[in-house]
Amino acid sequence: MMPLDSPRRCIAILMPDLRGGGAERVAVNLANSFALREYRVDMVLLSSTGEFQIDLHPDIRIVDLQIKRLRWALPALVRYLRQARPAVMLACIWPLTVAALWARTLARVPMRVVVAEHTTWSRSELLDRWSVGWQVRSSMHLFFPKSDGIVAVSKGAADDLATFAKLDRSLITVIYNPVVGDEKPRICNVPLAPANWWCGSHKRVLAVGTLKAIKDYATLLAAFSQLRQKVDARLLILGEGECRNALEALTRQLGIEASVFMPGFTQDPSPYYQHADLHVLSSTGEGLPTVIIEALATGTPVVSTDCPSGPREILCDGQFGRLVPVGDAFALAVAMAKSLTATHDHAALKARGQDFSIEKAVDQYLELLFPDALAKVNK
């Protein structure tokens, strides 16, 4: 699809930073595709940090607001809007979604603001504190209807957002995450670290994601401990986070520390997907887990918890991967064992992954960001 508007109009994408994570990868994929379609793109960051910065297209301008405390974000954002005057802003992740709408009002800059939320808010860890939950709900309810578009990354996440923030569901557009590109995945036949996972006759089980509570790696480790009693397997978890120490202690407690590897964040996990016999997601909540899509795109079988939201949508009610109840280590172990011994249609898995193409998502975002241009095209 050709660009919907003048190729030099500026799209600003607002993010906290570009540290390794699903939402950050989505922002980079969108920004690069906008730039390739000849839009000017500003990647506006509260702090210019993160591993994904090096993946940005060279024509993209990184705007570092140099914000150390969130309370200072609004004045800095107002200054940016008055100086840069972008045509549109895509604001991602609360509270930046709310801040962008407030800043537009204060800056008095004529521009469109589209807000995007990447999680199932009713399952968010932020809601552990009632005061924070109230702030999130009330601010979304007050500000989101003033936006020019509200994006959720799955139907389940959209339904949840409407209920959570008491919003009109018809105001929310579902756009699946842009994950799969046209480029060929990196092929690597040389063993990568850790070699003890990569090499050998054992089954290779992979999990990719930040080491935080909502990913529920504790249940995965308990399930893997049960799996190891019947299957010669080794588990690799690619990610970093605050739960590392607790998870390492749990592997020792379960006696599986020799079969579990947690080397940290990996910039390009594609070779690991290609060599894995199974990818597992054990989360208690998601928005649209890109790791499942990345696994499918390489033809890697998937087992996932049936958490809200995303896995059931991606896997088409279990057609393209097994679904198990959240927090059920026994069910997860059984599903992993069955998947590791089953015959899989890898071509069908890859084809399902292509339904989450970057180009398809970019088309949908541009239609939301520049609806007037689309109307002109359709005349």
C-alpha positions in Angstrom: 0.0 0.0 0.0 1.4 3.4 -0.9 1.7 6.2 1.6 -1.6 7.8 2.4 -0.3 11.4 2.7 2.6 13.7 2.0 5.8 11.6 2.4 7.4 14.4 4.5 4.8 14.8 7.1 6.1 14.0 10.6 4.9 11.1 12.7 6.0 11.2 16.4 6.1 8.0 18.4 6.1 8.5 22.1 7.7 5.8 24.3 9.4 5.6 27.7 12.6 4.1 26.2 13.7 1.3 23.9 14.7 -1.3 26.4 14.1 -4.9 25.4 10.4 -5.7 25.4 7.5 -6.5 23.2 6.0 -3.0 23.0 9.5 -1.5 22.3 10.0 -4.0 19.5 6.6 -3.0 18.0 7.5 0.7 18.2 10.8 0.1 16.3 9.0 -2.0 13.7 6.4 0.7 13.1 8.9 3.6 13.1 11.2 1.8 10.5 8.3 1.0 8.3 7.0 4.6 8.4 10.5 5.8 7.5 10.7 3.4 4.6 7.4 4.9 3.3 9.1 8.3 3.4 7.5 9.8 6.4 9.6 11.8 8.8 9.7 10.0 12.1 10.6 11.3 15.5 11.1 8.6 18.1 10.4 10.6 21.3 11.8 9.0 24.4 11.6 10.0 28.0 15.1 8.6 28.2 17.2 7.7 25.2 18.2 4.3 26.5 17.6 0.7 25.4 19.0 -2.1 23.3 16.6 -1.5 20.4 17.9 1.9 19.6 20.5 0.4 17.3 17.7 -1.2 15.2 16.2 2.1 14.2 16.4 3.3 10.6 19.1 5.9 10.2 16.6 8.5 9.0 14.7 8.4 12.2 15.4 11.2 14.6 15.7 10.2 18.3 14.3 12.9 20.6 15.6 12.5 24.1 13.4 14.4 26.6 15.9 13.5 29.3 13.2 12.8 31.9 14.4 11.3 35.2 11.0 11.6 37.0 7.7 11.0 35.3 6.2 14.2 36.8 8.6 16.2 34.6 7.4 14.6 31.4 4.5 16.9 30.7 6.4 20.2 30.4 9.1 18.5 28.3 6.5 17.1 26.0 4.7 20.4 25.6 8.1 22.0 24.6 8.7 19.3 22.1 5.2 19.7 20.5 5.6 23.5 20.2 9.0 23.2 18.6 8.6 20.2 16.3 4.9 20.5 15.6 4.4 16.9 14.3 1.4 16.1 12.2 0.4 13.2 14.3 1.6 11.5 17.5 1.3 7.8 18.4 1.5 7.6 22.2 2.2 4.2 23.6 1.7 2.8 27.1 0.0 4.6 30.1 0.7 7.2 31.5 2.3 8.5 28.3 -1.0 7.9 26.4 -2.7 10.3 28.9 0.3 12.7 28.9 0.3 13.1 25.1 -3.4 14.2 25.1 -2.8 16.6 28.0 0.3 18.0 26.3 -1.6 18.6 23.1 -4.1 20.7 24.9 -1.5 22.8 26.7 0.7 23.2 23.7 -2.2 24.3 21.5 -0.7 22.5 18.5 -3.1 21.2 15.8 -2.3 17.6 15.5 -3.8 14.2 15.8 -3.1 11.9 18.8 -3.6 8.2 18.7 -3.1 6.2 21.9 -2.1 2.6 22.0 -2.2 0.2 25.0 -0.3 -3.1 24.8 -1.5 -5.0 27.8 -4.6 -6.5 29.4 -5.1 -3.9 32.1 -7.2 -5.9 34.4 -4.2 -8.2 34.9 -1.5 -5.5 35.2 0.9 -5.7 38.1 0.4 -1.9 38.6 -3.1 -2.6 40.0 -1.6 -4.2 43.1 -1.9 -0.7 44.6 -5.5 0.5 44.7 -4.4 4.1 44.4 -2.5 3.5 41.2 -5.4 1.4 39.8 -7.8 4.3 40.4 -5.4 6.8 38.7 -5.1 4.5 35.6 -8.9 3.9 35.3 -10.0 7.5 35.9 -7.4 9.1 33.6 -8.1 6.7 30.8 -11.9 7.3 31.2 -11.4 11.1 31.2 -8.7 11.5 28.4 -9.0 8.6 26.0 -12.3 9.8 24.4 -10.5 13.1 23.5 -8.0 11.1 21.4 -8.3 10.7 17.6 -8.0 6.9 18.0 -7.6 4.2 20.6 -5.6 1.1 19.7 -5.6 -2.2 21.5 -3.4 -5.1 20.3 -6.0 -7.9 20.5 -9.7 -8.3 20.7 -9.4 -9.5 24.2 -7.3 -6.6 25.2 -9.8 -4.2 23.6 -12.8 -5.7 25.4 -10.8 -5.6 28.7 -9.8 -1.9 28.2 -13.4 -0.9 27.5 -14.6 -2.6 30.7 -11.6 -1.5 32.8 -11.8 2.2 31.9 -15.5 2.3 31.2 -15.0 3.3 27.5 -17.3 2.8 24.5 -16.0 -0.4 22.9 -16.7 1.1 19.5 -14.0 3.7 20.0 -11.3 1.1 20.3 -9.6 -0.2 17.1 -7.8 -3.6 17.2 -4.5 -3.7 15.4 -2.4 -6.8 15.8 1.2 -6.2 16.6 3.6 -5.8 13.6 5.9 -8.7 14.2 6.7 -10.6 11.0 8.7 -8.7 8.3 9.6 -9.5 4.7 13.2 -10.1 5.6 14.5 -13.6 5.9 15.2 -14.7 9.5 18.9 -15.0 10.4 20.0 -18.6 9.9 22.7 -19.8 12.3 24.1 -23.3 12.2 27.0 -22.5 14.5 26.1 -23.2 18.2 25.4 -20.1 20.2 25.7 -19.7 23.9 24.7 -21.6 26.0 26.2 -24.6 24.2 24.7 -27.0 26.7 21.2 -26.0 25.5 22.1 -25.7 21.8 24.0 -29.0 21.3 23.0 -32.6 22.1 20.3 -35.1 21.6 18.0 -33.6 24.2 14.8 -31.7 23.5 15.2 -27.9 23.4 12.5 -25.9 25.2 12.5 -22.1 24.8 10.8 -19.2 26.6 11.4 -15.6 25.7 10.4 -12.6 27.8 11.2 -10.3 30.7 11.9 -11.9 34.0 8.9 -10.4 35.9 6.0 -11.7 37.9 3.3 -11.6 35.2 5.4 -14.0 33.0 5.0 -16.6 35.8 8.2 -18.4 35.1 7.8 -20.1 38.5 5.0 -22.2 37.1 7.1 -22.9 34.0 10.0 -24.1 36.1 7.7 -26.3 38.2 6.2 -27.8 35.0 9.7 -28.3 33.5 10.7 -30.1 36.7 7.9 -32.6 36.1 8.7 -32.9 32.4 12.3 -33.8 33.1 11.1 -36.9 34.9 9.9 -38.3 31.6 11.7 -36.4 28.9 15.4 -35.5 28.3 15.0 -31.8 27.9 16.7 -28.5 28.6 15.1 -25.1 29.1 16.4 -21.8 27.9 14.8 -18.6 29.1 15.9 -15.5 27.2 15.2 -12.3 29.1 16.2 -10.2 32.1 14.3 -8.7 35.0 13.8 -8.3 38.7 12.8 -11.9 39.3 16.1 -13.4 38.3 17.4 -14.1 41.8 14.1 -15.8 42.9 14.0 -17.9 39.7 17.6 -19.0 40.1 16.9 -20.0 43.7 13.8 -22.0 42.5 15.8 -23.9 39.9 18.2 -25.0 42.7 15.3 -25.9 45.0 13.7 -28.0 42.2 17.1 -29.6 41.4 17.0 -28.6 37.8 19.7 -25.9 37.7 21.9 -28.0 35.4 19.1 -28.2 32.8 17.9 -24.5 32.9 19.8 -21.6 31.3 19.0 -17.9 31.8 21.7 -16.0 29.9 19.8 -12.7 29.9 18.4 -10.5 27.1 19.2 -11.4 23.5 19.0 -8.8 20.8 18.1 -11.4 18.1 16.4 -14.5 19.4 15.5 -15.9 15.9 18.3 -18.5 15.8 17.0 -19.9 19.1 13.4 -20.1 17.8 14.7 -22.0 14.7 16.5 -24.6 16.8 13.9 -25.0 19.5 11.7 -28.0 19.6 9.1 -26.1 21.6 8.3 -22.5 22.7 6.4 -22.0 25.9 4.6 -19.0 27.3 3.5 -19.2 30.9 2.1 -15.7 31.5 -0.8 -14.8 33.7 -1.7 -11.8 31.5 -0.6 -10.4 28.1 -1.8 -8.0 25.5 -0.7 -9.8 22.4 2.4 -11.9 23.1 4.8 -11.2 20.2 6.9 -14.2 21.2 4.2 -16.6 20.2 4.0 -15.0 16.8 7.8 -15.0 16.4 7.8 -18.8 17.3 5.0 -19.5 14.8 6.8 -17.5 12.1 9.8 -19.9 12.3 7.5 -23.0 12.4 8.3 -23.7 16.1 5.5 -25.5 18.0 3.9 -23.5 20.9 2.4 -24.3 24.3 0.8 -21.4 26.1 -1.3 -20.5 29.1 -4.8 -19.4 28.1 -4.3 -16.1 29.7 -6.0 -12.8 28.8 -5.4 -11.7 26.2 -3.9 -12.9 23.0 -2.7 -16.5 23.1 -6.2 -17.9 22.3 -6.6 -15.4 19.4 -3.1 -16.1 18.0 -3.5 -19.9 18.3 -7.1 -19.9 17.0 -8.6 -21.6 20.0 -5.8 -24.2 20.1 -5.6 -25.0 16.3 -2.0 -23.8 16.1 -0.7 -24.6 19.6 -1.8 -26.1 22.9 -3.5 -24.0 25.5 -3.5 -24.7 29.3 -5.0 -23.0 32.3 -3.0 -20.2 34.0 -0.9 -21.3 36.9 -1.4 -25.1 36.4 2.1 -26.6 36.4 0.8 -30.2 35.9 -1.3 -29.2 32.8 1.6 -27.3 31.4 4.0 -30.2 31.9 1.5 -32.6 30.2 1.0 -30.2 27.2 4.8 -29.8 26.8 5.3 -33.6 26.8 2.6 -34.1 24.2 3.9 -31.3 22.0 7.4 -32.7 22.1 6.3 -36.1 20.9 3.7 -34.9 18.4 4.0 -34.4 14.6 3.6 -30.7 13.6 2.6 -29.0 10.4 5.5 -26.5 10.4 4.3 -24.9 7.1 0.9 -24.2 8.7 2.5 -22.7 11.8 4.6 -20.4 9.5 1.6 -19.4 7.5 -0.3 -18.4 10.7 2.7 -16.3 11.8 2.4 -14.3 8.5 -1.0 -13.1 9.5 0.8 -10.7 11.9 2.9 -9.0 9.2 4.5 -5.6 9.7 3.1 -4.2 6.5 -0.5 -5.1 7.4 -0.3 -3.4 10.7 1.4 -0.3 9.2 -1.4 0.1 6.7 -3.9 0.0 9.6 -2.0 2.5 11.7 -1.6 4.9 8.8 -5.4 4.8 8.1 -6.0 5.8 11.7 -3.2 8.4 11.8 -4.2 10.1 8.5 -7.9 9.4 7.8 -8.3 12.5 5.7 -5.6 11.3 3.3 -7.4 8.0 3.1 -10.6 9.7 2.2 -8.9 11.6 -0.6 -7.4 8.3 -1.9 -10.9 6.7 -2.0 -12.6 9.5 -3.8 
